[in-house]
Amino acid sequence: MEEIKKLFKNIFYRLEVLERGLVIKKITIPSDTSGFLIIKRVTTDPVAPIDGEMWINTTSKQLKWRNGATTQYVAFS
C-alpha cells in the first residue's frame, strides 16, 4: 500500500510540474504486472489510439486517454 501511495504522490507532483509549463519528456510508472505505464508527450493526437492508451497533447495542453470508443481528457492551463 505504501508503494502505491508513493507512486501516486509522484504522479501528482509530475502533473503539477506539467501545469506550471515545465518540460516532462514522459511519465513512467512501474507496474507489478506488465512492465511500465508510459505517458508520451506529443503535439498531435494519435490517428487510431487503442483502448487504454494515454498521451499528453502539448499543443492543446491536455492529458488524454482512449476509453472504449471515445477519447477522454483533462485540460491544463
C-alpha positions as CSV (number, residue, x, y, z in Angstrom):
1,M,0.0,0.0,0.0
2,E,2.9,2.4,0.8
3,E,4.4,1.8,-2.6
4,I,1.1,2.7,-4.3
5,K,0.9,5.9,-2.2
6,K,4.4,6.8,-3.3
7,L,3.6,6.2,-7.0
8,F,0.5,8.4,-6.9
9,K,2.4,11.1,-5.0
10,N,5.0,11.1,-7.8
11,I,2.2,11.2,-10.5
12,F,0.6,14.2,-8.8
13,Y,3.9,16.0,-8.5
14,R,4.7,15.5,-12.2
15,L,1.2,16.7,-13.2
16,E,1.8,19.8,-11.1
17,V,5.1,20.4,-12.9
18,L,3.2,19.9,-16.2
19,E,0.6,22.5,-15.1
20,R,3.4,25.0,-14.5
21,G,4.6,24.5,-18.1
22,L,7.8,22.8,-17.2
23,V,9.1,20.1,-19.7
24,I,8.3,16.5,-19.0
25,K,9.5,14.0,-21.6
26,K,7.4,11.2,-20.3
27,I,6.0,9.8,-17.1
28,T,7.0,6.3,-16.3
29,I,5.2,4.3,-13.5
30,P,6.4,0.8,-12.6
31,S,3.7,-1.8,-12.8
32,D,3.6,-5.1,-11.0
33,T,2.1,-7.0,-13.9
34,S,3.2,-5.9,-17.4
35,G,6.2,-3.6,-17.3
36,F,5.6,0.2,-17.3
37,L,2.9,2.8,-17.9
38,I,4.4,5.4,-20.2
39,I,2.6,8.7,-21.0
40,K,4.2,10.2,-24.1
41,R,4.2,13.9,-24.9
42,V,3.0,14.6,-28.5
43,T,2.0,17.7,-30.5
44,T,-0.9,15.9,-32.3
45,D,-3.3,13.1,-31.1
46,P,-2.7,9.6,-32.4
47,V,-4.7,8.7,-35.6
48,A,-6.0,5.5,-34.2
49,P,-5.4,5.2,-30.5
50,I,-6.1,1.9,-28.8
51,D,-8.3,1.4,-25.8
52,G,-6.4,2.4,-22.6
53,E,-3.7,4.4,-24.5
54,M,-2.7,7.6,-22.8
55,W,-0.8,10.7,-24.1
56,I,-0.2,14.3,-23.3
57,N,-1.0,16.7,-26.2
58,T,1.4,19.6,-25.7
59,T,-0.5,21.7,-28.3
60,S,-3.9,21.6,-26.6
61,K,-2.3,21.1,-23.1
62,Q,-4.4,18.1,-22.3
63,L,-3.8,14.7,-20.8
64,K,-5.8,12.3,-22.9
65,W,-6.7,8.6,-22.9
66,R,-8.8,6.3,-25.0
67,N,-11.8,4.8,-23.2
68,G,-13.6,2.4,-25.4
69,A,-14.8,4.3,-28.5
70,T,-14.2,7.8,-27.0
71,T,-11.2,9.9,-26.0
72,Q,-11.4,11.4,-22.6
73,Y,-9.2,14.3,-21.4
74,V,-8.1,16.6,-18.6
75,A,-7.1,20.1,-19.6
76,F,-4.3,22.1,-18.0
77,S,-3.9,25.9,-18.0
